[in-house]
């Protein structure tokens, strides 16, 4: 949306910036803010050149802000989806989790008056609760381990899963939130498309392994 807006509003942004700059520099009250106002404009290549540079700078700042916020939102969606899909696999097939929870030693009392399925379900729940706060790639790797996709699994047209790319975007998101601040997405909107398609790919993983499908009635209610 931001890209489309910039494509159609470039000249309007330039006109707005031109008015703002002319109003600011032509206001005598602002003369005291500069050591040499006219010298500044001359060094910048004249008023019009200064206007164009200022407009380009504003557009660059806008793109950076949009990229950073979009990355954070997209990351939160894929992180939540990964966790929810792990829960779906546990609900659909607790047995598929055996290799991930059977390393813990349990007291004999746990087996009294309880079935193996009940104990397994309880251990899965204890594993799932902290998983929600774990890093994205830990959820993703667990999902792959449980779903065990065949070699060459590629259910989406024009998309290929790339763990390294997902890891790089995950790290980039960490820089935005905990590091120096806003960043520019290396692939632009294509990176956001990749994250969106990755969610669909994970859904396809669960569908392939367990036959779970999207409830279209529920989807319609969510979009209403």
Beta strands, then each sheet from edge to edge (+ up, - down):
end
